[in-house]
Amino acid sequence: MSAPTSSGQAVARTGGPPAIPHGWVQALATVLAALLVMGLLTALGLWAAGGTGIPDNGFPRVVVATVVMAVGGTVKLAGDAGPLAGSRAGLTVMPLSVTLAGALVLAGGFLRPLRHRAVAGAPELAGWAGRIAVLWLLALVGLALAARQTFAIPLGGGTIGDIGDLFGISPRIGYTTDLPSTVLFGLLWLAGVFVLALLVSRGAPLPARLLRFQESVRPAAYAMVALLLAYVALGVVIALVVAATRGHPAETLAVMLLGLPNLVWPVFTIGLGATWHGRVDGPFGLPMPHLLDEVLRTPDVSQLDLGTLAAHDGRVWWLVVVDALLVLAAAFVMAARSPARMRPWQHAVRMAVALVLTVLMICLVGRISAHYGLSLVGVGDLSGGLSGVLFLEPEPWTALGLAALWGLVTGFVGGLLAKGVRRRGEVP
């Protein structure tokens, strides 16, 4: 039996946990808040980067397309240069500042009705997550349909411009979204946010069958999220100092609002000893310091690691010190939030697994690939001033192996340091 409350919801009279107070209004508020934050962050970032000058009033649609990419959606570039010309273009990147902001808002909205609960049934959690997922699906479809635009490409002066004027060639390039892949990856991204939110939050309820995993999984998940956020916070501080002392505040603000994790998380893996490969050619620029751009702007594919960066600036070796301190701090936090009965070797194994998964995530979302090119009746040959290429990708197996080694060492040391720490709720 149940009786209605003043709010119209029912509470159980007999045993069992009370129903989670949630509904469509709360789910709609969560989705709208996430979209609003992501859209505002994107608009400010593109404004700082000079994006307001996009022709054909295309700024709002570019904002929408950026939000689509931030949640794992696919934006395709396509060109139309006529029968006497050829064009090609491609773009693969996640603006991780926007991604992170949206994930934090969605996670907060998802967890809010679940607070003050010890246990929640799987149907309750599925019902609450399902409401948000349905509204998020509708939002993804709307964003994918709105993120479509075509722009004219100015040929400029010189031979290319003269040929274009002679034959009346007006090349255009545009972008559109792949609706099925955008919906699929957008929903997978949302599911990942929900799962990670349940793993990180100590106060979020879990179904009774999963409670036995919270002692081993939740401390490690919390420590890794704290580690990633610490690197973002450190990046914000450094960016503000650079903007105040070296100028270019607009460009620095654009990097902070759009792609700061795209910079600091790969740098974190480089500090662990990982290697990335990349190249910059043409007018493309990377959201990273001049040092990295200088290393990558070469005729051939460049290697990014501690050695190549230190050859240009010896201060790069401080990355190892920063990584050691922050990873050890994360290992200590993990051990301090774990039961006291766990031994140092168990902390080492859990830290190694957690750090490997974290580095794997960075390797997957930190990849950047962009290219475009144009040729007119054989002149241009998709090169020169009418083309560009940019890509950045890791060596995943080396990075994962080093992450496992760092995790084993720091996890063991963190377990030893946390031995004397009294755990929350522990009774002497």
Number of C-alpha atoms within 10 A of each C-alpha: 7 10 11 10 9 7 7 8 14 15 16 13 10 9 6 9 13 14 15 18 14 17 14 13 10 18 23 17 14 22 20 17 16 23 21 14 15 28 19 16 22 27 24 18 25 23 18 19 18 13 17 16 12 12 11 10 11 17 18 17 16 22 23 23 26 26 28 26 24 26 26 24 29 25 24 16 21 16 21 18 19 14 9 13 19 19 21 17 19 15 19 18 22 25 25 23 23 29 22 21 18 26 23 14 19 25 21 16 20 25 18 15 16 23 14 10 15 15 19 19 15 13 11 15 16 11 14 21 17 15 17 23 19 15 16 23 17 12 17 22 16 13 23 25 15 16 22 19 17 17 15 15 16 12 19 12 11 8 13 18 14 13 16 20 13 9 11 11 17 15 21 16 18 16 21 18 21 15 17 13 14 23 24 14 16 25 20 14 18 22 15 13 19 18 12 17 23 21 21 20 17 16 15 20 21 21 15 12 10 11 12 11 11 17 14 17 16 21 26 28 25 21 24 24 15 17 22 20 15 14 21 21 15 12 18 20 12 12 19 15 13 15 16 12 10 9 11 11 17 15 17 23 22 22 25 24 25 28 25 26 31 25 21 20 24 23 24 21 26 23 21 25 20 24 23 22 15 24 22 25 19 16 12 14 14 18 18 16 12 11 13 18 17 13 19 23 18 13 9 11 15 17 19 22 19 22 16 16 19 14 11 13 12 12 10 20 14 13 18 16 13 15 20 16 13 17 25 24 18 28 34 26 22 27 33 21 21 22 17 16 7 14 14 20 16 16 28 25 18 25 36 27 17 23 29 21 17 20 24 19 12 20 21 12 19 22 18 18 15 17 19 21 20 26 21 23 14 11 13 18 16 18 16 14 14 20 21 20 21 21 20 22 20 23 12 17 13 13 21 23 16 20 25 21 18 23 27 24 18 24 30 25 19 26 27 16 17 20 17 10 12 14 15 10 7 8 6 4
